[in-house]
Amino acid sequence: MKFGFAIPGLTTFPPQRQEDWELNITGDQLLAIARQGDELGFEYLFVPWHIALEHGVWTDNMGARWPHSLAASALLLGATRRLTVVPHLVVPCEPPIHMAKAISTMDWMSGGRCEPMVLTGYMQAEFELLGVDFAKRNEITDEYVEAMIALWTQEVAEYHGEHVGFSQVAFEPKPAQQPMRLWFGGKATSKRALTRVAKWGSGWLSYASRHDEHPAAADFIRGHPDYDPSRSLEIAAYFDEPTMDPESHEETVAPDFAVGDDAVLERVASMTANGITTTLAPLNAMDDGHGRPAPIRSVEEYLDRMTWFAEAIRPRIAGA
């Protein structure tokens, strides 16, 4: 099992669970957490995406603070030396040639440590704010991915689609990774999302999907005629089972947090049995001595919690 993390305070989601130290975190503290994860051997740092949310229900459920994932990822790559940074991207909402340039520049400068997460998006109001046709988001996503691959791989790039097109284009730097490793997000029941993984993906992060739904989804990916078995594939899932409505993000099910070392190990074993190869480290799973999650009350305690997981939990996990 490989382990990633997201930096608290980089976004204020979910707003009902934010501590004061997360709301008031500084840039230096964000980078200290990234460096700690790098030094402790975490494999992935996931960076979220949203540009602007409609005030009201959306901000009540998701919080208002969301970074520009490409800008944040560039800084985080510069602050680290080993781990892979995974910027989430709602691809239809980004200018494709600019997006391809940002990704290839980050990958080239970091020596191959940028692996973007391609997302299609689901918030119609955000699409409308950015002037993007929500109804055509799937078609736009597929074209933009194909166009970026052309820019990253062809000496003189050419691509002709309905939503993006170019010819006789010089485009450098190329990514250090050839081929460029791409992640895709999506539900385990979405054949369209899983088909993208089969065609282009090196990683899939499930969304709003139970752990026991992953074996069938992985079988679909690997059985697809466009799947290349020589390409390594990460099957990733969040450590906790989904508790929120997949669109509104309103919590509809009480969370079932694993608490304590043995509970963490048991859940990792269950996830592994379901074919999951990557997850976010459950840093909230330390037992407070009374069977409850121990609170994290400061950046310093968060850094200590990362050390706890890396030194007390991870050595006990087979294959980690």
Stockholm file with secondary structure:
# STOCKHOLM 1.0

chainA/1-320         MKFGFAIPGLTTFPPQRQEDWELNITGDQLLAIARQGDELGFEYLFVPWHIALEHGVWTDNMGARWPHSLAASALLLGATRRLTVVPHLVVPCEPPIHMAKAISTMDWMSGGRCEPMVLTGYMQAEFELLGVDFAKRNEITDEYVEAMIALWTQEVAEYHGEHVGFSQVAFEPKPAQQPMRLWFGGKATSKRALTRVAKWGSGWLSYASRHDEHPAAADFIRGHPDYDPSRSLEIAAYFDEPTMDPESHEETVAPDFAVGDDAVLERVASMTANGITTTLAPLNAMDDGHGRPAPIRSVEEYLDRMTWFAEAIRPRIAGA
#=GR chainA/1-320 SS CEEEECCTTSSCCSGGGCCHHHHTCCHHHHHHHHHHHHHHTCCEEEECCCSCCCTTHHHHHHCSCCCCHHHHHHHHHHHCSSSEEEEEEEGGGSCHHHHHHHHHHHHHHHTSCBCCEEECCCCHHHHHHHTCCGGGHHHHHHHHHHHHHHHHHCSSEEEECSSCEEEEECCCSCCSSSSCCCEEEECTTCHHHHHHHHHHCSEEEESSCCGGGHHHHHHHHHHSTTCCTTSCCEEEECSSCCCBCTTTCCBCSCCCCCCSHHHHHHHHHHHHHTTCCEEECCTTCCBCSSSSBCCCCSHHHHHHHHHHIIIIIGGGSTTC
#=GC SS_cons         CEEEECCTTSSCCSGGGCCHHHHTCCHHHHHHHHHHHHHHTCCEEEECCCSCCCTTHHHHHHCSCCCCHHHHHHHHHHHCSSSEEEEEEEGGGSCHHHHHHHHHHHHHHHTSCBCCEEECCCCHHHHHHHTCCGGGHHHHHHHHHHHHHHHHHCSSEEEECSSCEEEEECCCSCCSSSSCCCEEEECTTCHHHHHHHHHHCSEEEESSCCGGGHHHHHHHHHHSTTCCTTSCCEEEECSSCCCBCTTTCCBCSCCCCCCSHHHHHHHHHHHHHTTCCEEECCTTCCBCSSSSBCCCCSHHHHHHHHHHIIIIIGGGSTTC
//
